[in-house]
Amino acid sequence: MLIGEVARRSGVSARMLRHYESLGLVRPSGRTGSGYRDYSRQDVRRIFHIESLRSLGLSLREIGRALDEPGFAPSALVDDLVRRTRERIAAETELLTRLSRIDAAGPAGWEDVLQVVALLQALGSKSPEARQRAALSSVHEATVPVEALVEAVLRETDPHVAGALRWALARSGDDGTALLAEGLGSPVAAVRRRAVQALAELPGDEAAARLRHALEGPDAVVRGYAALALGARGVPEAVPTLVDMVAEGRNDTDAADALSVLACDAAAADRIAAGLVGRLGDGAAQAASRGRLTQALAGVPGPRASAALAELAEDADRAVALTATYLLGLRGEQPGHGEKTSTAAPRARKNARP
């Protein structure tokens, strides 16, 4: 079979067939009387084998080894092909992501393109200083797509850079709440916590809704960040979590401050006082916990908190009693002058150490 016929049947150009021959991959079995290459059926079959292996990404050198070495085992080569293919896909995916982000920035000219590229590269730098400069520059010098900022926020470990990134994200003009909410579902605890911290600094109702949802999550630290943010926004759903934080000693000072903000509303103040008193009457409450709960009543106005403090001023735990007496003095009240709550002091005396 002449080279033209082989090229037509195999789809391999005559030029490529000659190249294969020069490399020793396939040689025509004979020549015609006029000196033309004459390919046998076996030669054509080898050509199809070469093309099949090329389709897997093998180099021509690797194809020669695979076809000509009798003891050649394909497993190692296939494993290597899998690794190389994954690396290539990762590189292409990264390039596609970068191009999409440049396109989303809406550059007006090549200067804008180059500026966005520089910022994206700086956000991925190993230098914390470079990442921080990029975060701050993203607000004033060039538009960085919100996806890039969220990705940087979720992976950042340096607290100073993380703060700059959250600041930039909150001022990006784009809504990253949905992307950050995906971070709340990460299997990595650190990512979940970075996501809720960033959400806490985003304005708007959607961010508040995501934070409310985070209150129901299994991660206590995430719930705490969400509760602190919602408390600062005056959202009463944060009260139970904030009370838990005071009782358990997790960011208890910040939690007590948030409860004080919420207690500006009379209905909320009554609910907060009830929550704190309920935890004070918990039989499992330890002395340190009861002390924190008593101190938290300081920022809660209203008769219910005053009544609880009056009862606690007679508590068997001297530290609790002294704290309650002091707080009553700040309110201009005296021990024994408040309404009885019937929950805090009796249980307190029962559980106090002798």
Legacy VTK file of the C-alpha trace (Angstrom):
# vtk DataFile Version 3.0
C-alpha trace
ASCII
DATASET POLYDATA
POINTS 354 float
0.000 0.000 0.000
1.521 3.311 -1.057
2.035 6.201 1.368
-0.836 8.272 -0.089
-3.300 5.436 0.416
-2.013 4.859 3.968
-2.414 8.569 4.740
-5.988 8.545 3.399
-7.008 5.472 5.385
-5.245 6.318 8.643
-5.785 10.068 8.741
-2.047 10.565 9.307
-0.428 12.901 6.842
2.307 11.661 4.513
4.648 14.179 6.121
3.973 12.731 9.594
4.435 9.179 8.265
7.861 10.173 6.981
8.616 11.695 10.404
7.621 8.430 12.091
9.945 6.603 9.748
12.831 8.958 10.548
12.354 8.198 14.242
12.191 4.475 13.635
8.618 4.195 14.877
7.292 2.583 11.702
9.101 1.476 8.575
7.419 0.389 5.359
8.008 -3.314 4.823
9.067 -2.907 1.229
9.554 -0.743 -1.841
7.880 -0.877 -5.211
9.833 -1.371 -8.403
9.834 2.416 -8.762
11.259 2.876 -5.257
8.066 4.045 -3.551
7.318 3.035 0.037
5.086 -0.015 0.256
3.257 -0.471 3.582
1.942 -3.866 4.661
-1.189 -4.484 6.708
1.059 -4.956 9.760
2.670 -1.565 9.118
-0.738 0.122 8.933
-1.807 -1.605 12.119
1.295 -0.243 13.887
0.423 3.251 12.662
-3.013 2.940 14.267
-1.350 1.769 17.493
0.930 4.816 17.442
-2.034 7.159 17.001
-3.955 5.453 19.813
-1.076 5.914 22.230
-0.602 9.529 21.123
-4.230 10.154 22.033
-3.347 9.201 25.638
-0.705 11.923 25.762
2.384 9.738 25.347
5.409 11.250 23.687
6.750 9.592 20.534
9.725 8.355 22.541
7.430 6.719 25.096
5.385 5.196 22.282
8.528 3.637 20.822
9.359 2.038 24.179
5.802 0.812 24.669
5.722 -0.878 21.230
9.258 -2.219 20.995
10.345 -3.290 24.491
8.980 -6.826 25.134
9.069 -6.513 28.922
7.635 -3.013 29.045
4.918 -2.702 31.741
2.341 0.000 31.071
1.248 0.540 34.708
4.052 2.925 35.690
3.663 4.904 32.491
-0.116 5.144 32.906
0.311 6.319 36.512
2.708 8.983 35.307
0.224 10.038 32.617
-2.515 10.351 35.227
-0.283 12.560 37.390
0.769 14.768 34.476
-2.807 15.085 33.268
-4.009 16.171 36.701
-1.238 18.746 36.899
-2.151 20.052 33.462
-5.844 20.250 34.365
-4.998 22.111 37.591
-2.841 24.581 35.686
-5.508 25.112 33.024
-8.192 25.522 35.699
-6.079 28.107 37.487
-5.550 29.974 34.214
-9.273 29.852 33.432
-10.098 31.176 36.901
-7.627 34.031 36.491
-8.958 34.939 33.051
-12.540 34.865 34.337
-11.619 37.191 37.174
-9.870 39.602 34.852
-12.938 39.580 32.619
-15.206 40.188 35.636
-13.141 43.254 36.548
-14.196 44.827 33.253
-10.798 46.252 32.237
-10.950 49.194 29.834
-7.451 48.640 28.473
-4.270 46.630 28.812
-3.074 48.814 31.685
-6.156 47.754 33.645
-5.557 44.114 32.747
-1.949 44.256 33.928
-2.974 45.995 37.159
-5.564 43.325 37.964
-3.048 40.579 37.151
-0.506 42.187 39.475
-3.035 42.393 42.315
-4.157 38.797 41.840
-0.539 37.635 41.916
0.135 39.720 45.030
-2.900 38.219 46.800
-1.278 34.809 46.288
2.189 35.949 47.345
4.119 34.179 50.083
4.864 37.568 51.642
2.276 38.782 54.184
3.295 42.367 53.475
2.633 41.921 49.752
-0.760 40.332 50.433
-1.709 43.143 52.803
-0.686 45.829 50.296
-2.713 44.062 47.616
-5.779 43.934 49.864
-5.575 47.643 50.632
-4.827 48.538 47.001
-7.808 46.535 45.734
-10.163 49.197 47.084
-8.491 52.239 45.516
-6.287 51.219 42.589
-8.065 48.448 40.707
-11.213 46.376 40.933
-10.542 42.851 42.160
-13.440 40.424 41.645
-15.203 39.461 44.845
-14.446 35.764 44.184
-10.712 36.475 44.462
-11.144 38.423 47.692
-13.311 35.700 49.259
-10.819 33.023 48.253
-8.009 35.068 49.808
-10.026 35.669 52.999
-10.788 31.971 53.461
-7.161 30.874 53.121
-5.416 33.731 54.979
-3.626 32.772 58.202
-1.935 36.066 59.089
-4.317 38.068 61.351
-3.187 41.467 60.035
-3.595 40.464 56.404
-6.927 38.807 57.213
-8.198 42.050 58.714
-7.166 44.008 55.617
-8.846 41.465 53.355
-12.101 41.578 55.324
-11.993 45.370 55.168
-11.469 45.256 51.395
-14.240 42.694 50.956
-16.719 44.787 52.944
-15.945 47.739 50.654
-15.695 45.876 47.372
-19.157 46.910 46.244
-19.955 43.299 45.364
-21.913 40.915 47.525
-19.732 38.050 48.709
-22.197 36.702 51.258
-23.190 33.629 49.237
-19.542 32.653 48.685
-18.702 33.174 52.348
-21.762 31.135 53.329
-20.287 28.235 51.349
-17.198 28.598 53.530
-19.375 28.058 56.612
-19.936 24.517 55.354
-16.246 23.733 54.950
-14.938 20.579 56.675
-11.967 22.684 57.849
-12.702 24.501 61.118
-10.307 27.362 60.359
-12.047 28.069 57.049
-15.460 28.120 58.739
-14.229 30.617 61.287
-12.647 32.889 58.681
-15.912 32.805 56.756
-18.053 33.861 59.731
-15.593 36.600 60.715
-15.808 38.035 57.195
-19.600 37.761 57.182
-19.700 39.640 60.468
-18.110 42.660 58.775
-20.404 42.688 55.742
-23.344 45.080 55.840
-26.858 44.274 54.707
-29.775 42.001 55.421
-28.410 39.028 53.503
-25.263 38.908 55.639
-27.439 39.093 58.773
-29.568 36.226 57.474
-26.460 34.096 56.889
-25.263 34.884 60.406
-28.649 33.851 61.834
-28.286 30.542 60.026
-24.789 30.154 61.494
-26.315 30.323 65.000
-27.782 26.882 64.331
-24.506 25.292 63.216
-22.501 22.659 65.132
-19.323 24.742 65.510
-19.468 26.610 68.831
-16.798 29.112 67.783
-18.698 29.949 64.585
-21.900 30.364 66.597
-20.044 32.706 68.926
-18.767 34.979 66.160
-22.227 35.044 64.603
-23.868 35.892 67.921
-21.443 38.744 68.633
-22.069 40.235 65.191
-25.829 39.864 65.473
-25.830 41.269 68.984
-24.078 44.386 67.714
-26.835 44.665 65.096
-29.548 44.388 67.730
-30.787 40.955 66.657
-32.470 39.257 69.663
-31.989 35.717 68.282
-28.380 35.997 69.439
-29.320 36.104 73.142
-29.233 32.338 73.954
-25.824 31.891 72.340
-24.427 34.990 74.059
-25.672 33.726 77.429
-24.007 30.372 76.740
-20.754 32.179 75.934
-20.847 34.045 79.252
-21.574 30.863 81.176
-18.867 28.869 79.389
-16.219 31.602 79.406
-15.897 31.866 75.612
-15.281 35.514 74.717
-17.455 36.185 77.766
-16.516 39.874 78.058
-17.491 40.563 74.450
-20.632 38.472 74.883
-21.631 40.455 77.986
-21.059 43.707 76.079
-23.287 42.460 73.244
-25.991 41.546 75.752
-25.779 45.072 77.173
-26.375 46.489 73.683
-29.381 44.231 73.177
-30.712 45.078 76.644
-31.443 48.651 75.515
-34.797 47.235 74.428
-37.045 46.567 77.426
-38.445 43.287 76.092
-34.980 42.069 75.232
-33.673 43.118 78.653
-36.283 40.928 80.357
-35.415 38.011 78.095
-31.679 38.435 78.761
-32.196 38.626 82.519
-34.311 35.468 82.371
-31.593 33.681 80.421
-28.826 34.691 82.819
-30.925 33.810 85.884
-31.807 30.459 84.356
-28.139 29.593 83.925
-27.406 30.799 87.455
-29.949 28.302 88.752
-28.453 25.463 86.740
-27.327 22.792 89.155
-24.254 22.089 87.048
-23.062 25.734 87.050
-19.560 26.106 88.504
-18.433 28.984 90.730
-16.514 30.742 87.933
-19.495 30.475 85.625
-21.872 31.860 88.234
-19.502 34.771 88.799
-19.481 35.655 85.099
-23.255 35.384 84.871
-23.659 37.683 87.882
-21.316 40.257 86.362
-23.235 40.105 83.073
-26.390 41.236 84.918
-24.646 44.584 85.412
-25.407 45.638 81.858
-29.048 44.565 81.961
-31.534 47.210 83.126
-34.986 46.505 84.472
-36.677 45.008 87.523
-35.977 41.389 86.686
-32.213 41.904 86.689
-32.425 44.001 89.846
-34.454 41.300 91.601
-31.907 38.671 90.608
-29.035 40.772 91.929
-30.888 41.402 95.192
-31.317 37.678 95.693
-27.710 36.948 94.687
-26.489 39.480 97.254
-27.483 36.854 99.863
-25.810 33.988 97.987
-23.755 31.454 99.951
-20.891 31.990 97.491
-19.196 35.042 98.972
-17.680 36.193 95.665
-21.087 36.111 93.977
-22.739 37.890 96.914
-20.117 40.656 96.975
-20.351 41.157 93.216
-24.150 41.357 93.336
-24.033 43.814 96.268
-21.575 46.033 94.411
-23.700 46.009 91.259
-26.808 46.884 93.241
-24.928 49.850 94.678
-24.114 51.040 91.173
-27.836 50.898 90.439
-28.582 52.936 93.550
-30.337 49.963 95.164
-29.790 48.011 98.352
-29.777 44.233 98.911
-33.189 42.898 99.836
-35.099 45.676 98.074
-35.647 43.843 94.782
-38.387 41.438 93.770
-37.675 37.770 94.372
-37.011 35.771 91.235
-37.529 32.384 92.962
-34.909 30.799 90.684
-31.420 32.160 91.256
-30.624 32.296 94.956
-32.285 29.128 96.315
-30.469 26.938 93.800
-27.322 28.993 94.315
-27.327 28.280 98.037
-27.966 24.636 97.389
-25.035 24.358 94.981
-22.608 26.660 96.761
-19.514 25.239 98.347
-19.570 25.101 102.167
LINES 1 355
354 0 1 2 3 4 5 6 7 8 9 10 11 12 13 14 15 16 17 18 19 20 21 22 23 24 25 26 27 28 29 30 31 32 33 34 35 36 37 38 39 40 41 42 43 44 45 46 47 48 49 50 51 52 53 54 55 56 57 58 59 60 61 62 63 64 65 66 67 68 69 70 71 72 73 74 75 76 77 78 79 80 81 82 83 84 85 86 87 88 89 90 91 92 93 94 95 96 97 98 99 100 101 102 103 104 105 106 107 108 109 110 111 112 113 114 115 116 117 118 119 120 121 122 123 124 125 126 127 128 129 130 131 132 133 134 135 136 137 138 139 140 141 142 143 144 145 146 147 148 149 150 151 152 153 154 155 156 157 158 159 160 161 162 163 164 165 166 167 168 169 170 171 172 173 174 175 176 177 178 179 180 181 182 183 184 185 186 187 188 189 190 191 192 193 194 195 196 197 198 199 200 201 202 203 204 205 206 207 208 209 210 211 212 213 214 215 216 217 218 219 220 221 222 223 224 225 226 227 228 229 230 231 232 233 234 235 236 237 238 239 240 241 242 243 244 245 246 247 248 249 250 251 252 253 254 255 256 257 258 259 260 261 262 263 264 265 266 267 268 269 270 271 272 273 274 275 276 277 278 279 280 281 282 283 284 285 286 287 288 289 290 291 292 293 294 295 296 297 298 299 300 301 302 303 304 305 306 307 308 309 310 311 312 313 314 315 316 317 318 319 320 321 322 323 324 325 326 327 328 329 330 331 332 333 334 335 336 337 338 339 340 341 342 343 344 345 346 347 348 349 350 351 352 353
